[in-house]
Amino acid sequence: MYWIALLPSHEEERGAWGWHGLRFTPRVAQVDEAWLLEVAASERLWGGRKRLLRKLLQESQPLALSAWASGATSRVALGLLRWKLRGEAPPARIPDGLPLEVLSEAREHADTLQRLGCRSWGELRALPRAGVARRFGAGLLEALDAAYGERPEQYPWLQWPESFDLKVELPMLATGTAELLPTAHHLLKHLQGWLQARHLGIVALELEWTLDLRRLNGVLLPPHEQLPIRTAQPTQDIAHLRRLLREHLARSSLRAPASHLRLRSLEARPWGGADTSLLPEDRFEGERLHQLVERLSARLGESNVVVPVACEDHRPEHMQTWRAANQLAPRPAANPQVPASHALYPPWLLPRPVLLEIHNNQPHYEGPLRLVSRMQRVETAWWENGRPVVRDYCIASSEAAGLVWVYREQFVRMVAGEPQKQSRWYLQGLYA
C-alpha cells in the first residue's frame, strides 16, 4: 500500500483537489482536513511512484497546496502531513517517532497519555493493550493497528457526481478574457476525467467568471458572467474544446476584473467511443468538418457561417433558406424525389427579381432574349404574398448574357374602366 495525503491551501478548492486525485486513482477519500489517495494499484499506469507524484503535483496548477506527505498507511501519511505543518524536522523513526498529536484518534487523550510518559506512537504501542482498551477505548488501538498496517483501512471513496460543476480561484485578478485561458484549460482536464469516468460526451457546457466589483462608474454589475458553448456532436476531445473555448473568449470581454472561474456541464450524452480503423486509408487526420464549422462559427459569428436548408415550398425563391451551420443537427442522408422540372432551375437566384425592358414585345437583358424552353406556371395565393400571383417561368438565351432564368408575371389592370390582362418580365436566376 502507498498513500498520499494532500492539504489544499484554500477551502473552496477542496472539491477540485478531490477531482484532481480521481485522475490518478479511484481510491480518494476526504479524512479530516486532508485528501487521502491510495495509489499502489496505479503506480505502473503512470510509470512508477516518482512519475506519479510528479504529475500529481505539477499538473495541479492553478490549484494551491499547503503541504503533502506520503506513507505506507493512510494514518502515517496524514501524520507526516501534520508534522510538516509544524515546521519541524521529521522524526528519525517512522512511524514510532511520530507524536500522538498527529494521530486523529489520540488527540483527545494526548494530555492524559503525556502525563503517563507516553508521547509517541511507539510508546503508545508498547503499553499493555488491555489497559489501553479499558482506559481509552478499543477505537484507539484499532487506529494504531491500522497505522502500522496490521488492520485494513476502509474509507467512503469519492465518487464522480452526476453532473460536472467545478469552481476555482484565479491565481490573480483577470482583466481580460485571455487571462482566463490557463485556468479554463485546467478545468477542461477535470472535465475530461469526468467524461471518461462517466462514459459521456459533452454537448453543452458553460464557463462562468465571478466579477470582483459590484459597481463600475456608477453602474451596478452582475455578480457573474456566463459564456455558454455547444458542440454539434458529443465529444471527449479536449483539444477541440480548448480551441472552441479560445475562439469564444476572443470575441468576449470582461466588464470588470474576475476573481473566480467556474465550469459546469449543461448537457452530456452517452459516449460510444471514437471510430477507428486498422486500414491506413480510413484513418482521418486533422480537424473534422463539424469541428471546423464550430470553430469558424465561434471566430466569425454564427450568422456568417451558414448552410442552405431545403424547404417544402413550390415557390422557387422559397425552396431553400440559409441557417447557422452549427445549429443544424446532423440528419441521415435521404433520397428525396425531385420533380423533373426542378432540374432546370438555375444554381443561383437573385435576391430580388430584376424588371426587364420590353422592346417589340420581346424582353431584353444585355440584348434581346430568346426563349429556349417550355413555360412552367407557378401560382401563389392571396395569403402568401398579399395578392394572387401567376408566373410563367422559362429559360432564355442572349448573345451577351448566355442562359438566364426569367418569368412572365400576369396581372389585371383597369384601363378606361375596363379590366385588361397585362404582363411584365423579370430576371430571377443565372446559370454558370
Legacy VTK file of the C-alpha trace (Angstrom):
# vtk DataFile Version 3.0
C-alpha trace
ASCII
DATASET POLYDATA
POINTS 432 float
0.000 0.000 0.000
1.119 3.538 -0.677
-0.853 6.570 0.494
-0.552 10.261 -0.358
-2.028 12.973 1.846
-2.832 16.383 0.311
-3.792 19.553 2.184
-5.381 22.251 -0.051
-4.404 25.861 0.585
-7.949 27.185 0.106
-11.090 25.636 1.488
-13.098 26.480 -1.631
-10.672 24.404 -3.714
-11.125 21.295 -1.603
-13.565 19.720 -4.070
-11.273 20.482 -7.002
-8.403 18.647 -5.309
-10.588 15.588 -4.837
-11.438 15.538 -8.529
-7.791 16.079 -9.371
-6.910 12.998 -7.333
-9.504 10.909 -9.178
-7.492 11.410 -12.375
-4.737 9.231 -10.839
-6.584 6.684 -8.715
-10.200 5.691 -7.969
-9.372 5.460 -4.245
-9.735 9.018 -3.000
-11.219 9.890 0.381
-11.555 13.024 2.459
-10.302 12.456 6.016
-10.348 15.346 8.468
-8.665 18.338 6.824
-6.877 16.438 4.010
-7.453 14.257 0.949
-6.041 10.725 1.064
-5.103 8.873 -2.143
-4.242 5.176 -2.240
-2.141 4.766 -5.401
-0.434 1.374 -5.063
-2.534 -0.123 -7.873
-1.995 2.904 -10.155
1.785 3.264 -9.985
2.553 1.157 -13.057
-0.005 3.034 -15.155
1.879 6.280 -14.528
5.384 4.914 -14.955
6.281 4.428 -11.329
5.868 6.157 -7.989
8.118 9.127 -8.730
6.429 9.964 -12.045
3.020 9.648 -10.478
3.966 12.057 -7.701
5.491 14.487 -10.180
2.377 14.537 -12.369
0.073 14.746 -9.374
1.837 17.808 -8.001
2.940 19.570 -11.194
-0.301 19.224 -13.152
-2.403 20.655 -10.346
-1.959 24.294 -11.388
-3.615 26.650 -10.623
-4.720 24.735 -7.514
-2.619 25.610 -4.475
-1.328 23.075 -1.962
-0.229 23.840 1.601
1.592 20.543 2.142
1.706 16.909 1.097
3.155 13.707 2.515
3.210 10.014 1.716
3.429 6.819 3.731
2.785 3.109 3.849
-0.601 3.663 5.532
-3.136 6.474 5.440
-2.541 7.459 9.083
1.227 7.591 8.558
0.755 9.847 5.512
-1.696 12.057 7.407
0.580 12.134 10.464
3.604 13.187 8.389
1.474 15.858 6.718
0.543 17.363 10.088
4.153 17.093 11.252
5.315 19.103 8.211
2.870 21.863 9.076
4.613 22.244 12.436
7.815 23.161 10.597
9.963 20.618 12.461
12.363 18.064 11.106
10.819 14.609 10.592
11.487 12.024 13.326
14.263 9.515 12.830
11.943 6.539 13.228
8.661 6.388 11.305
6.050 5.703 12.486
7.337 5.010 16.027
8.712 8.540 16.438
5.556 10.400 15.364
3.932 12.358 18.238
0.463 11.474 19.463
-0.931 14.882 18.387
-0.763 13.888 14.707
-2.941 10.766 15.199
-6.592 11.776 14.973
-7.891 9.128 17.376
-5.278 10.009 20.027
-5.750 13.777 20.107
-8.406 13.832 22.807
-6.280 11.559 25.012
-2.914 13.211 24.319
-2.741 15.150 27.622
-3.550 12.091 29.731
-1.079 9.924 27.825
1.676 12.519 28.176
1.211 12.584 31.928
1.779 8.843 31.795
5.053 9.470 29.960
3.693 8.332 26.593
4.393 10.876 23.804
4.852 8.926 20.570
3.143 6.200 18.601
5.843 3.690 19.511
5.478 4.383 23.246
1.698 4.078 22.991
2.039 0.778 21.174
4.303 -0.529 23.929
1.624 -0.097 26.611
-0.481 -3.114 27.643
-3.315 -3.415 25.135
-5.911 -4.477 27.687
-5.251 -1.419 29.839
-5.306 0.969 26.865
-8.585 -0.504 25.626
-10.139 -0.299 29.077
-8.984 3.294 29.706
-9.228 4.894 26.255
-11.455 2.575 24.256
-10.873 -0.024 21.546
-11.012 2.636 18.788
-7.577 3.966 19.704
-5.988 0.518 19.423
-7.755 -0.152 16.125
-6.440 3.129 14.703
-2.938 2.275 15.921
-3.112 -1.172 14.338
-4.253 0.391 11.037
-1.395 2.896 11.212
1.094 0.001 11.418
-0.596 -1.943 8.614
-1.991 -4.651 10.883
-5.641 -3.811 10.173
-7.254 -2.952 6.785
-8.199 0.678 6.227
-11.632 1.409 4.817
-12.985 4.794 3.772
-16.018 6.046 1.829
-14.378 6.643 -1.555
-15.131 9.761 -3.530
-17.479 9.127 -6.460
-17.878 11.101 -9.686
-21.067 13.219 -9.471
-23.958 13.049 -11.930
-23.060 16.456 -13.395
-19.810 18.364 -13.684
-19.556 21.616 -11.715
-16.176 22.911 -10.583
-15.132 26.359 -9.360
-11.599 27.568 -8.597
-9.950 30.823 -7.653
-7.820 32.545 -10.291
-4.099 32.974 -9.462
-4.625 36.733 -9.827
-7.381 39.077 -10.886
-8.055 38.704 -14.610
-8.661 41.906 -16.548
-9.062 40.256 -19.963
-10.501 37.020 -21.305
-7.043 35.841 -22.429
-6.023 35.640 -18.770
-8.827 33.135 -18.141
-7.435 30.590 -20.597
-4.816 28.833 -18.402
-7.315 28.200 -15.614
-10.021 27.243 -18.114
-7.669 24.666 -19.673
-7.064 23.228 -16.212
-10.809 22.896 -15.650
-11.151 21.168 -19.016
-8.707 18.495 -17.815
-11.042 17.755 -14.919
-13.970 17.733 -17.335
-12.187 15.145 -19.465
-11.644 12.918 -16.436
-15.320 13.211 -15.508
-16.440 12.401 -19.065
-14.171 9.365 -19.295
-15.228 8.055 -15.893
-18.947 8.506 -16.685
-18.609 7.322 -20.339
-20.219 10.535 -21.566
-19.629 13.037 -24.347
-20.182 16.725 -23.697
-22.698 18.606 -25.844
-23.115 21.866 -23.952
-21.072 23.478 -21.182
-20.868 26.877 -19.524
-17.895 28.924 -18.378
-18.705 31.411 -15.623
-16.471 34.023 -14.011
-17.080 35.983 -10.836
-16.683 39.751 -11.086
-14.601 41.304 -8.340
-16.510 44.618 -8.466
-20.177 45.226 -7.722
-20.302 48.686 -9.270
-18.228 50.321 -12.025
-18.534 54.007 -12.952
-21.808 54.164 -11.093
-23.269 51.175 -12.982
-24.387 48.146 -10.971
-22.676 44.972 -12.211
-23.987 41.393 -12.020
-22.091 39.063 -9.681
-21.289 36.632 -12.506
-20.970 36.488 -16.288
-21.530 33.324 -18.324
-20.286 32.024 -21.660
-22.263 29.015 -22.983
-20.593 26.709 -25.519
-22.281 23.996 -27.597
-20.967 21.274 -29.869
-22.725 19.609 -32.785
-21.884 16.096 -31.563
-20.999 14.582 -28.167
-17.247 14.742 -27.701
-14.436 13.981 -25.292
-11.892 15.774 -27.478
-10.468 18.319 -25.042
-8.124 19.725 -27.708
-11.166 20.724 -29.774
-12.903 22.160 -26.716
-9.796 24.231 -25.983
-9.780 25.674 -29.498
-13.503 26.332 -29.314
-13.186 27.982 -25.914
-10.308 30.142 -27.123
-12.352 31.408 -30.081
-15.360 32.224 -27.887
-13.250 34.039 -25.308
-11.516 36.042 -28.055
-14.923 37.511 -29.001
-15.908 38.196 -25.370
-14.867 40.813 -22.833
-14.888 41.274 -19.066
-16.993 44.076 -17.656
-14.787 44.109 -14.551
-11.807 42.121 -13.188
-12.638 38.471 -12.465
-11.557 36.574 -9.350
-13.029 33.047 -9.754
-13.736 30.726 -12.660
-16.384 28.025 -12.830
-17.002 25.324 -15.422
-20.146 23.219 -15.444
-21.798 20.791 -17.823
-25.175 21.736 -19.294
-25.796 18.645 -21.421
-23.931 15.366 -21.810
-24.900 12.245 -23.734
-23.723 8.625 -23.674
-20.359 8.245 -25.373
-19.813 5.304 -27.680
-16.149 5.995 -28.310
-14.322 7.294 -31.353
-14.470 5.399 -34.640
-11.133 3.853 -35.556
-9.874 1.644 -38.358
-6.837 -0.539 -38.943
-6.709 0.479 -42.633
-4.377 3.440 -43.312
-6.732 4.949 -45.919
-9.567 5.080 -43.359
-7.582 6.975 -40.756
-8.754 10.552 -40.590
-6.106 13.190 -39.914
-6.763 16.795 -38.977
-9.928 18.542 -37.915
-13.303 17.040 -38.702
-15.878 19.049 -40.617
-18.240 19.715 -37.706
-15.308 20.802 -35.541
-14.143 23.225 -38.231
-17.675 24.636 -38.540
-17.926 25.111 -34.769
-14.558 26.866 -34.596
-15.302 29.168 -37.557
-18.733 29.987 -36.116
-17.121 30.978 -32.827
-14.483 33.108 -34.593
-16.622 34.772 -37.291
-20.045 34.684 -35.677
-22.880 32.220 -36.218
-24.617 34.475 -38.752
-21.535 34.424 -41.009
-21.192 30.625 -41.283
-24.401 29.374 -42.864
-25.598 26.433 -44.956
-28.584 26.095 -47.290
-31.572 24.200 -45.986
-34.247 22.825 -48.286
-37.856 23.880 -47.618
-41.112 22.319 -48.766
-42.446 25.127 -50.935
-43.475 25.335 -54.578
-42.202 28.913 -54.986
-38.610 28.849 -56.306
-37.384 31.716 -54.097
-38.715 29.913 -51.010
-37.404 26.417 -51.746
-34.376 26.963 -49.563
-33.211 29.188 -46.728
-29.903 29.899 -45.017
-29.346 28.893 -41.407
-26.423 28.902 -38.983
-24.317 25.819 -39.716
-23.619 24.881 -36.096
-27.305 24.960 -35.153
-28.330 22.182 -37.512
-28.416 18.698 -36.062
-26.893 16.024 -38.325
-29.568 14.045 -40.144
-29.317 10.762 -42.039
-28.883 11.021 -45.771
-32.132 10.876 -47.715
-33.046 10.345 -51.353
-35.972 12.676 -51.967
-37.974 12.523 -55.170
-37.255 15.754 -57.048
-39.692 16.780 -59.828
-38.169 16.675 -63.305
-38.931 20.374 -63.826
-36.707 21.313 -60.888
-33.662 20.016 -62.732
-33.906 23.089 -64.992
-33.767 25.526 -62.093
-30.646 27.746 -62.108
-27.980 27.255 -59.433
-28.131 30.933 -58.443
-31.239 33.018 -57.727
-31.072 36.777 -57.456
-32.035 38.262 -54.058
-34.698 40.297 -55.860
-36.069 39.788 -59.386
-34.940 42.417 -61.915
-37.645 44.041 -64.058
-36.731 43.667 -67.741
-37.298 46.144 -70.521
-39.670 45.197 -73.327
-38.999 46.130 -76.943
-41.283 44.946 -79.705
-42.980 42.567 -77.220
-39.614 40.905 -76.543
-37.810 41.024 -73.122
-34.258 42.375 -73.115
-31.297 41.720 -70.802
-27.969 42.756 -72.282
-29.679 42.333 -75.580
-32.856 40.602 -76.781
-33.770 37.335 -75.053
-34.823 34.228 -76.931
-36.975 31.680 -75.047
-35.443 28.209 -75.329
-37.693 26.083 -73.035
-41.345 25.497 -72.378
-43.219 27.663 -69.884
-43.744 26.363 -66.346
-46.562 28.047 -64.445
-46.353 28.792 -60.737
-49.305 30.341 -58.905
-49.418 31.845 -55.437
-52.492 32.585 -53.349
-53.547 35.824 -51.748
-52.434 34.735 -48.258
-48.845 34.123 -49.362
-47.791 37.479 -50.829
-50.788 39.688 -50.123
-52.228 39.169 -53.604
-52.505 36.262 -56.008
-49.647 35.944 -58.497
-49.393 33.989 -61.730
-45.899 33.419 -63.100
-44.689 31.571 -66.181
-41.025 30.507 -65.853
-38.698 29.528 -68.670
-35.058 29.552 -69.782
-33.957 32.334 -72.103
-30.774 32.962 -74.022
-28.934 36.063 -75.173
-25.670 36.525 -77.046
-24.131 38.647 -74.252
-25.515 37.071 -71.050
-25.848 33.448 -72.102
-28.557 31.365 -70.408
-30.769 33.092 -67.833
-33.926 32.216 -65.970
-36.858 34.586 -66.458
-40.548 34.641 -65.757
-43.569 36.476 -67.063
-45.940 37.791 -64.422
-49.538 38.303 -65.442
-51.824 40.765 -63.731
-55.038 42.670 -64.338
-55.085 46.470 -64.714
-58.074 48.753 -65.137
-57.817 50.734 -68.376
-60.635 53.196 -69.186
-62.826 51.406 -66.676
-62.256 48.043 -68.326
-60.108 45.226 -66.836
-57.252 44.233 -69.112
-54.684 41.457 -68.737
-51.095 42.676 -68.877
-47.726 41.127 -68.188
-44.213 42.047 -67.038
-40.957 40.149 -67.498
-38.416 39.602 -64.719
-34.950 38.099 -64.467
-34.660 35.795 -61.411
-31.814 33.345 -61.972
-28.438 32.873 -63.663
-26.642 29.812 -64.984
-22.917 29.294 -64.567
LINES 1 433
432 0 1 2 3 4 5 6 7 8 9 10 11 12 13 14 15 16 17 18 19 20 21 22 23 24 25 26 27 28 29 30 31 32 33 34 35 36 37 38 39 40 41 42 43 44 45 46 47 48 49 50 51 52 53 54 55 56 57 58 59 60 61 62 63 64 65 66 67 68 69 70 71 72 73 74 75 76 77 78 79 80 81 82 83 84 85 86 87 88 89 90 91 92 93 94 95 96 97 98 99 100 101 102 103 104 105 106 107 108 109 110 111 112 113 114 115 116 117 118 119 120 121 122 123 124 125 126 127 128 129 130 131 132 133 134 135 136 137 138 139 140 141 142 143 144 145 146 147 148 149 150 151 152 153 154 155 156 157 158 159 160 161 162 163 164 165 166 167 168 169 170 171 172 173 174 175 176 177 178 179 180 181 182 183 184 185 186 187 188 189 190 191 192 193 194 195 196 197 198 199 200 201 202 203 204 205 206 207 208 209 210 211 212 213 214 215 216 217 218 219 220 221 222 223 224 225 226 227 228 229 230 231 232 233 234 235 236 237 238 239 240 241 242 243 244 245 246 247 248 249 250 251 252 253 254 255 256 257 258 259 260 261 262 263 264 265 266 267 268 269 270 271 272 273 274 275 276 277 278 279 280 281 282 283 284 285 286 287 288 289 290 291 292 293 294 295 296 297 298 299 300 301 302 303 304 305 306 307 308 309 310 311 312 313 314 315 316 317 318 319 320 321 322 323 324 325 326 327 328 329 330 331 332 333 334 335 336 337 338 339 340 341 342 343 344 345 346 347 348 349 350 351 352 353 354 355 356 357 358 359 360 361 362 363 364 365 366 367 368 369 370 371 372 373 374 375 376 377 378 379 380 381 382 383 384 385 386 387 388 389 390 391 392 393 394 395 396 397 398 399 400 401 402 403 404 405 406 407 408 409 410 411 412 413 414 415 416 417 418 419 420 421 422 423 424 425 426 427 428 429 430 431
